[in-house]
Amino acid sequence: MNPSQIDKSRVAQRFAQAGQSYTEHAIVQKQICQHLMQLILDHLPTPHQARVFEIGCGSGNLSHLLLQNLQMDSLILNDLYAEVERHFSELQQIEWRIGDIEQLEFPTQLNVVTSSSALQWMTNLQAVFTKVAQSLVQEGFFCFSIFGQQNLKEIKALTGQGLEYHTLPELQQVLTQTGFDVLHLSEQVTSLHFTHPKQVLQHLKATGVTATNTAHRWTKHSLQQFYQDYQQFSEMDQQGHVQYKLSYHPIYCIARRTT
């Protein structure tokens, strides 16, 4: 899918519908947040960062890690829809910026801008990176994860549905052009395994990641065809049982504003 075709209202709707199930089913996204948090701690000179802004906080996997590991005077959270606030009802010190980050005015004088598994939804990533750079103090940090081209490749192969993802060299170039020194850039390809292709679709629905613009309507026939076609992504586990693979491709970046 071309990013310019992303319907943000549909994205918000799908993630809102998945809000209750996301925390339970978003296993990979949780692991990504933990890895990103470790990279943040490895690269930040001090755990005290006065003003921190998170883009696309969702149910708060990364937000809660930030609260546990950093000493912040102010944590500002963004997401597309206000329903996410229910995941933070016990916390008082959070400021909110609800709405499409590509349209919103950023907070200023930030020490850290962070985001996990959200930036692949941007229609103009370079414009967002520019806004991040402008919102950071000199030597401020931009720490994020984003998905790469192998992400959900099985679904794209069978349905033609999926986002247009960026490569490491593309991200490196955009970050450099927008005034960042890239301190860390790495990628992983990881897989989840399911006992039936139906569970793959249930997992995607539960995590909201099917929130693309094209409303893919399943019929009984197309579902059966999907299950049949998914056999090409089956493999045997150690017990000799058939399992079905779904790929995730996180990219991690730690960058520092230099200009």
C-alpha positions in Angstrom: 0.0 0.0 0.0 1.2 3.4 -0.9 1.5 5.5 2.4 -0.5 8.3 0.7 -3.5 5.9 0.6 -3.6 5.3 4.3 -6.9 6.2 5.8 -6.0 7.4 9.3 -9.7 7.2 10.4 -9.8 3.5 9.6 -6.4 3.0 11.3 -7.8 4.7 14.4 -11.0 2.6 14.2 -9.2 -0.7 13.9 -6.7 0.0 16.7 -9.6 1.2 18.9 -11.5 -2.1 18.2 -8.3 -4.0 19.1 -7.6 -2.0 22.2 -8.7 -4.6 24.7 -7.0 -7.5 22.9 -3.9 -5.7 21.8 -2.0 -6.0 25.1 -2.6 -9.7 25.3 -1.8 -10.6 21.6 0.9 -8.1 20.7 3.7 -10.4 21.8 6.2 -9.2 19.2 5.4 -5.5 19.8 6.0 -6.0 23.5 9.4 -7.6 22.8 10.3 -4.8 20.5 9.5 -2.3 23.2 11.8 -4.1 25.6 14.6 -4.2 23.1 14.2 -0.6 22.2 14.1 0.4 25.9 17.4 -1.4 26.4 18.9 0.5 23.5 17.7 3.8 24.9 19.4 3.0 28.2 22.6 2.0 26.5 22.8 5.2 24.5 21.4 8.0 26.7 24.1 9.6 28.8 21.8 9.8 31.9 18.4 8.3 32.9 17.3 11.9 33.7 15.5 13.3 30.7 13.3 16.2 31.6 10.8 16.2 28.7 10.0 13.0 26.8 7.4 12.6 24.0 6.1 9.3 22.7 4.5 9.1 19.2 1.8 6.4 18.9 1.7 5.1 22.5 -1.1 2.6 22.0 -1.8 0.5 25.1 1.4 1.7 26.7 4.0 -1.1 26.3 6.8 1.4 25.8 5.3 4.2 27.9 5.3 2.1 31.1 8.9 1.0 30.4 9.9 4.7 30.1 8.2 5.5 33.4 10.1 2.6 35.1 13.5 3.4 33.6 13.8 7.1 33.0 13.5 10.0 35.5 11.2 12.5 33.7 9.7 15.8 34.7 7.2 15.5 31.9 6.0 12.5 29.8 3.8 13.6 26.8 1.9 10.9 24.9 0.4 10.9 21.5 -2.0 8.5 19.8 -4.7 8.8 17.1 -7.7 8.2 19.4 -8.5 9.3 23.0 -9.6 5.8 24.1 -5.9 4.9 24.7 -6.1 7.1 27.8 -7.9 4.3 29.7 -4.6 2.3 29.7 -3.1 5.1 31.8 -5.9 6.0 34.2 -3.8 5.5 37.3 -1.1 7.9 36.2 -1.3 11.6 36.9 1.9 13.1 35.4 1.0 12.4 31.7 0.2 15.1 29.2 -1.8 14.2 26.0 -1.5 15.1 22.4 -4.4 13.2 20.8 -4.7 13.1 17.0 -2.8 12.5 13.8 0.9 13.2 14.5 1.4 14.4 11.0 -1.2 17.2 11.6 -0.5 18.0 15.2 1.8 20.7 16.6 4.7 19.0 18.4 5.6 19.9 22.0 8.9 21.9 22.2 12.2 21.7 24.1 12.1 17.9 24.2 15.0 15.9 25.4 13.8 12.6 23.9 11.2 11.7 21.2 10.4 8.0 21.0 8.1 5.7 19.2 7.6 2.0 18.8 5.8 0.2 16.0 4.0 3.3 14.8 6.0 5.3 12.3 5.3 2.9 9.4 1.8 4.4 9.3 3.2 7.9 8.3 2.4 9.2 4.9 5.4 11.5 4.8 8.1 10.1 7.1 10.6 12.8 6.2 8.2 15.6 7.3 7.7 13.8 10.6 11.4 13.4 11.2 11.8 17.2 10.4 9.2 18.0 13.1 11.0 15.7 15.5 14.3 17.5 14.9 12.7 20.9 15.4 11.1 19.8 18.6 14.2 18.5 20.2 16.8 20.4 22.2 20.4 20.4 20.8 21.8 16.9 21.3 18.3 15.6 22.0 17.6 12.0 21.2 15.2 10.3 18.7 14.7 6.7 19.6 12.3 4.5 17.7 11.4 1.2 16.2 9.7 0.9 12.8 8.9 -2.1 10.6 10.9 -3.1 7.6 10.1 -4.8 4.2 9.9 -8.4 5.5 7.1 -7.5 7.9 4.0 -9.6 7.4 5.4 -10.7 4.1 3.1 -13.8 4.1 0.0 -11.7 4.2 1.2 -9.4 1.5 2.1 -12.3 -0.8 -1.3 -13.9 -0.5 -3.6 -10.8 -0.3 -1.6 -8.0 -1.9 -2.4 -6.0 1.3 0.3 -4.3 3.2 2.2 -1.1 3.8 5.2 0.2 1.9 8.1 -0.2 4.3 11.4 1.6 4.4 14.9 0.0 4.2 17.8 0.7 6.6 19.7 2.8 3.9 16.5 4.9 3.3 16.0 5.6 7.0 19.7 6.4 7.4 19.5 8.9 4.5 16.3 10.6 5.8 17.7 10.9 9.3 20.9 12.4 8.1 19.0 14.8 5.8 16.8 16.0 8.7 19.7 16.8 11.0 20.4 13.6 12.9 23.6 11.7 13.8 22.6 8.0 13.7 24.2 6.3 16.7 22.5 2.9 16.2 20.6 1.3 13.4 19.8 -2.4 13.3 17.1 -4.9 12.2 15.8 -8.3 13.1 13.4 -10.7 11.4 11.4 -12.7 13.9 8.4 -15.1 13.5 5.3 -16.1 15.3 3.9 -19.6 14.7 0.3 -20.7 14.7 -1.4 -24.1 14.4 -3.8 -22.9 11.7 -3.9 -20.0 9.2 -7.2 -18.9 10.8 -5.2 -18.1 14.0 -3.0 -15.9 11.9 -6.0 -13.7 10.9 -7.3 -13.7 14.4 -3.9 -12.5 15.7 -3.8 -9.7 13.1 -7.3 -8.6 14.0 -6.5 -8.7 17.7 -3.5 -6.4 17.2 -5.1 -4.0 14.8 -2.3 -4.4 12.3 -4.8 -5.1 9.5 -5.8 -1.4 9.6 -5.0 -0.7 6.0 -7.0 1.5 3.7 -8.5 -1.3 1.5 -11.4 -3.0 3.3 -10.5 -6.6 2.5 -13.8 -8.4 2.6 -13.5 -12.2 3.3 -16.0 -14.6 1.8 -16.3 -18.3 2.7 -14.5 -19.1 -0.6 -11.7 -16.5 -0.2 -11.1 -17.7 3.4 -10.7 -21.3 2.3 -8.5 -20.2 -0.5 -6.3 -18.2 1.9 -6.0 -21.2 4.3 -5.1 -23.4 1.3 -2.5 -20.9 0.0 -1.0 -20.4 3.4 0.2 -24.0 3.3 3.3 -22.7 1.5 4.3 -21.0 4.8 3.9 -24.1 6.9 6.7 -26.0 8.6 7.2 -28.7 11.1 7.9 -28.0 14.7 10.2 -30.3 16.8 7.3 -32.5 17.7 6.4 -33.0 14.0 3.3 -30.8 14.2 2.5 -28.5 11.3 2.8 -24.8 12.2 2.2 -21.6 10.2 4.7 -18.8 10.2 4.0 -15.0 10.3 7.1 -12.7 10.0 7.8 -9.5 11.8 10.7 -7.2 10.8 11.5 -4.6 13.4 14.2 -1.9 12.7 15.7 -0.1 15.7 17.2 3.4 15.6 18.9 5.7 18.1 19.7 9.1 16.7 20.8 12.4 18.1 20.0 15.8 16.9 23.1 17.6 15.6 21.9 20.7 13.9 
